[in-house]
Amino acid sequence: MKTRVTLHINGDKRELLVESGESLLDAIRYGAGLTGTKRACGVGDCGACTVILDGEPVNSCLVLATMADGCEVRTVEGLAKNGILSGVQEAMVKEGGIQCGFCTPGMEMSATALLEQNPNPTTDEIKDALAGNLCRCTGYGGIMRAMDRCVNRNDDGTCSKKSAHESFEKNTKEKHDTVGISIPRVDAIDKATGRAIYTGDVVLPNMVHGVIVGSPVAHGILKNVDTSKALAMEGVLAVITGKDVDDTLYGVSPARYDEHLLAKDKVRHVGDPICAIAAIDETTARKAMDLIELDIEELPAVLNPEQAMANGAPLVHDRFANNVNTHVNQEFGDVEKAFDESYMVKEETFTGNHIYQCPMEPNTSVATWDPDGTLVLYSSTQVPHYVQYMMAHVLHIPLGKIRIIRPAVGGGFGGKAATTPLDICSALLSKKIGRPVRMEHTREEMFKYGRGRHKQHMTFKVGVDENGVIKACAAKIYLDGGAYSSFGVATAYYAGSMMPTLYHIPNYKYDGFRIMTNKPACGAMRGHGVPQPRFAFECLLTMVSEEMGIDPIEIRRRNAMTENTMTVNQMDIGSCEYLATLNETAKEANWDDKYGTLPSGSGIGVGCGGFVSGAGYCIYRGQVQVQYEKQPEKFIKKSIFPHANAIVKISEDGTAAVLMIGAAEIGQGSDTVLTQMCAESLGISPDKIRIRSGDSDISPIDLGSYSSRVTLMGGHAVSRAANDAIDKMRPYAAAMLGCEEDAVRAKDGKMFADGNEVDTVLWEEVARQFFNENGPLVGTGCYKPPDGLGGDYKGATVGTSPAYSFGTSVCELDVDMETGKVSVNKFTDYHDCGRAINPQAVHGQVEGAIVMTTGETLMEDVCFDDKGQLLNGDLHGYLLMTIKDAPDIFSGIVDSYEHRGPYGAKEIGEGSTLPVLGAVAHAIANATGVWITDLPITPEKICNAMKKKIAKEQVAAATS
Amino acid sequence: MIGTCLGGLTVYKPTTLEDAFAILIEHGSDAAILAGGTDLLVDLRVQRRDEHHLVSLANITELRGVTETENGVSIGAATTLNDLLHSDVIQQNYPAIIEATQVMGSNQIRNTGTIGGNIASAVPSADLPPVLLVLGAEVVLASKDGERTVPICEFFQGVRKTCVAIGEIVKSISLPNPSGSAVYERFDLRQGNSLAVAAVAANITMDGDTVADAKVALGAVAPTPEIVEGVNAILCGNTCNDNLVHEVAQLATQASNPITDLRGSAQYRRELVGILTTRAIKRSVEAEQ
């Protein structure tokens, strides 16, 4: 039933016709067209849809539009007045409170309501008001600084509270105008005001809605799909099943494509896509899902590696015997001999958890076909190029006939690093019915699609000499892969390959098994494969140090990786300031005073880690071309094509530059740092540059935002493109300046001869001169990783990179010794990310990683019942840390310069997660006397371990 | 249209209780009462409930607000959780209500969620019921046949089940004048916006150094929130020492009947009951002194 309601939205009277069951959120987004208000969970758990209703912030998803009839509604679009940002918005922009921006509108509405009611809230009052707004990117650090700025505003508008950041000025190796400066994000204002368009905000004329019906069971033979009742429903436009698609398999690792577009014969996990429905609206499409009749013969499911590898266990895929998807077997040096020669050898087992990236923005796709047969696909993806490649593969059309548009992306963390069933099905449905099709996952569907972190079952053994110097390490890991290969082959290799990059390990052995199970496929989550093994190794090393009476930071100093090292597994380490991160963190955290002196229930712990700055090789082999048209190529240790490519086009009047590169801004800030490097290379201000990174028709290929590659690889391409443009300007500038072409320098919008900054010509005048003579002034640049990366053993490519990051975290926390509840109070972190292009963005990555990964260590775990049914596919069962849970964080950057990186830069996004798990686990052990080696470290596990310890001690006391 | 709306719903916005009763009777078990909607709309969306006729209480003004009465206070069922937090009389006389309310959900949830909904949903982990139990609250139920008053301890009948009959509406919650010092202890897995894993409310009244009256109630550890029987027998007339508190904690542990779920095992929850009971009693006694 439709009723007419009057909403006073941001002062505008809006008369809307709404369904009785329609939420205020949908009425605002789609009725009034104000898409700044976001839908991220739909059940009041996340706060992304917060609006101010008659003066109070509410979750608009939990208010019926009809109940708001006659009410005043304020949304993010109403905060700025006459184009001037509100205080909250301005503070969020300036203090780095915004990354992906998906939580930002809701966060700003909660903050605005608080400050209007209470202009001087305490820190606790701020946290209480914002605890219903989940943020997955920032770790709440920038948000708290923004709130402090609003509350403690000085006359000059600056924040009276000092940011807990190490000043960057100590890096003196180079001075730049733009690089190394914390300019606000180039997309911050769009995100602060609700102007930013995400895929779910895209509305095309004549657009309809699609949904995917997934398997209700974890494992079964799909006998029949009866779509007749659904097709007969009014408003349903098309249904496609496995019978309507060809046998093409797709996936991520080309050797392991194992996913059908829609299930053909079997279903392998709950949620496995079976059919797709298009209908005139989302409600109809979802209603039609109930009318699909499935005939499935249920098979026994295997739900963990042990079950899956047992004799006679049912096979998830016939092609993977014993459900072993991949087996890695690597040995470098002579591990057994080294153990024999070790002073101390220690072995422990560790268990990880199933982590889901949980970006705030749901995966969304909108597909439409141009009359010339070009697919136009809007996708919330980290990897537009791989989506283009895979769509070409599944649709059997050339890449040239596919245009990928990547609108603003609300976080990824690896969860959007592959082509999704939404990408594929929206394209297929759109083709079939000749209308644009939009598809969006619900929060539960996101969990069922999966691609989160592999749960790993690990045994680590380490041998050290009498000084704690590592002689050998052996790891055996079973990765619970879920039902499809996805990134899993690479994950299995990564799990082992990164261990020798942090410490000098002369003898190293790794046995890895990725096992298929009847759960959603696991993929590449932030830190790809490495965080759990790193957790295990860090815990083990700390255990060893404590048993030997060596300080845990000291044992790390004795083993720390050093610059210009070829590791035992042929990883080529360039710059390395790992030791500096250890020393600076220890100093800042007062480690020497605190470690070993804290009372029971208080703990301090250390953990370390680092990561690649971009994968050395492309995911697929050969050139950019549909796979079946290419000759199978033998792998050679060389990039066939450039992994990052950029074009800089100068406006005809010389006053602006458009930077085109297909690098995916997903919230991490790549648009901003690429703009900064472009500005620096051009010698003009970054506000003269507009970056266009979201459209494959405009921007050349960049492989995307995975493996922490964009700053280094995209940065090179961008600065080379800018230098190319400058080179074209040189003759004109030289003529005007009367100097040699080589002597021409560009800075601050001026050009001058080297050494003479007094006699200048305007940069834009030189550009105009070029245009007058030659037409468009365009520079191009590209980047290929160095040839020859990696050794010659099987899997040697995984873990190769032009550069590696390093970092140290110290965690301080309290444990309730009765209940086991942990309160994380403080983190101190120093990172070697090379030269920081934008320090605020670096700190934002570190803070976000610390909070995300602390949550991963303490409370996150995707759970399934004994039938493989998902138990917590929502944000009240799967717990992300709130602003109240987030610790205070000190983030510092050590002085470092990577000669292989643009302007000396390396990565920060993934490496920053790696120290966290071990630091938290160690701090808990330090507080309680018990090590929990099984993630997540819940209060219950801590409690049980403490009881066990006491019981053991009592037995020991009684027997002695 | 994009977005998913709940299909086949009719929403009624009566302005009087009488009109509300009529609609409820007409649609019987296919009708549901819409207060804050923070439970109901979620339940409808995840298909835990399937009523098609929603009767909103929003326009029945008499249902909202805290009124002081001769014997205590009367809290309208549609009073929001943030109304409670901001109520002077609640802050002054019933601080345990504040303790339980401020840990509930998020600020957004507290702006829409109501006290009536918190009890009428009868979710085992609800925060207010244990406090209402130790405060001796009564629930006023209204129907076309008039009103009846039910002690809160008789209100809950199972998981998501109450004594509210078809055609009845929770009208208000009455609290007697405060006696003793009620407190609320809760264990949860996250600092903000989380659900109780185990919860204990205690209300001790001291007469000098001895306990004059003691009530302990449990939440989230049984199908319904419940008063622990036999606490007075242990504490009443005695000074409150560690041994007696321990005895009560054991009694509470035995009285609990928790389930194992993602938030904790039954065994762990029982342990939490003991820990929280001890803390609650000690804090209540301290507040009395």
Interface residues (C-beta under 8 A of the other chain):
Chain A: M1 T3 E19 S20 G21 E22 S23 L25 D26 R29 Y30 R39 G42 V43 G44 D45 G47 T50 L53 E56 P57 V58 N59 L62 V63 L64 T66 M67 S110 K127 D128 A129 L130 A131 G132 N133 V203 H209 D281 E282 T283 R286 K287 R438 E818 T819 K821 S823 M859 C863 L871 N872 H876 G877 L879 M881 T882 I883 K884 D885 T938 P939 E940 C943 N944
Chain B: M1 I2 G3 T4 C5 L6 G7 G8 L9 T10 V11 K13 L34 G37 T38 L41 V42 L44 R45 V46 L54 S56 A58 N82 Q102 G105 S106 N107 Q108 I109 N111 T112 F187 L189 R190 Q191 G192 N193 S194 L195 L262 G264 S265 Y268 E271 L272 I275
